[in-house]
Amino acid sequence: RFSWDNAWISSDDGVYGTAIPQMYAVVAWNKLSVKMGHFFTPIGYEQIPVTQNFFYSHSYCHTYGEPFTHTGVLATYEVAEGLNVHGGWTTAWETAFDNPVDAQLFLGGVDVPIGERLTFSWMVSAGRLGERWGIDFGDLYMNSFVIKFAINERWTYVFQHDLGLISNTGLQMSNGQWYGINQYLFFKINDCWSLGGRFEWFRDDDELLVPGGFSLVGTDYYALTLGLNWKPHANLTVRPEIRYDWANGRFTTRPFNDFADREQLSGGVDLIFTY
């Protein structure tokens, strides 16, 4: 968000340019690997690369409550098959190699297999957000855990919970917390077709993250998404979906349709070609 991204802007209007979302190296020895550089976040269930997500749209937790990228060092040690421990240091979220505020954050967690069908993953980003222009950006704590349960060969259930908190900042309006729950249910019809559903709740307690809330006591955001994945070829995926969003909060919580409505019905579809 600072000079790393801006340096690649090449258009006269300052909007379009080249992006380098990741630039890192990995060194490994036996069961230990260390990633160094600028890389996508391991936090949460939904991922940055579209090929790793079932749905065309993203959840509120992913869009507003989680980091997209980190810059730093992350070590991973495989204790046993499927049991991994992660730990490292990063700068502030989305700042790449700049770190202009001198942020110092811990990034780590665990992946735990529980039987043959159940896995548990927990990741956390926490520490000092730094200071610049005489402003203290305070302390950050954000964690996410994901439970994946393969019910059988066709059905899969995923549960995710996020919690984030920014405190001790120099600006009172920059303090706040957020949390949410995502639930996913997937059904594999056959090798070409899969059906998925996602129900989510996201709470922006202090109107810190989601634009358009403007409620004095925070806003609850809900969304129900139904989608299909069609894979007529190993390198081709079509993802249609329909989504219904609504928000509850006192006073002027109308985040949809240019801040005119409390609810919204939308749909989308994309085509992914990999090579």
C-alpha positions, 0 to 999 in steps of 0.5 A: 500500500506504500511505495512497493505497490505505487512504484509499479503504477505506469499509467498517467492517471495513476490507476493501472500498472503492474503488480507483484503480489508475491516475491519470496524464497523457500529453504528447507532441511528435512522437516523444516522449511522457511519462507522469506519475502512477500507472500500470501497469508496462511490465515483463514479458509478462503485464499487469494488465488481464485483457483483455490476457492469454490465461490466466485465471491468472498466472505466478509471475514476474508474481505475485511477481517483478514490480511491478504499478504505478509512480508517477513519470515515464516518457518514451518516444522512438520512434527508428524504427518499432517501436524505442522507448527508455524512461526515467524515475524512479519511487517504490517499487513499489505506493506511489502518491503517498505514497513514505513511504520516499523511494525513488528508482528508475530505470525504463526499457528498449527495444523492438527489432524484429528482422525482421518476425516477431521482437521483443525488449523489455527493461525494468528497475527499479533504485535505492534503496528508501529508509529508514523507522523507522530501517530501510534497505530497501536497493537493488533491481535487477529486469529482464525481457526478452521475446521474441515470435516469430510463427512463422506466421499461426497459431503464436506463441511467447513467451519471458520471463526475469526477474531480481530482487535486493534487497541492502544492507538493514538486515535480513538476512532482507530480502536476496534474489534471484529469477529465472524463465523463462516460455514460451508457445505459442499456436495460432489455430484460427480467428477464434473459438478459440485454444489456448495453453500456458504452462510456467514455472519460478520460483526464490525463492532466499532465500524472500523472495517466495513464501509457504510455501516454508520451505526453507533453500536456496530453492525452485523452483516449476514450473507447466504451464498449458493454456487455451482462448480462445473469442470468440463476439463481439468484446466477449465472451471465455471463458477456461477453463484447467487448471493443474498446479503443483509445488515442489522444495526441501529440508526443508519446501517444501509451499506448496499446500493450506494448506502440506500438499502439494508439488503442486497441480492446479487449473482455472478459467474466466472470462468477459470482457465489454468495452464 
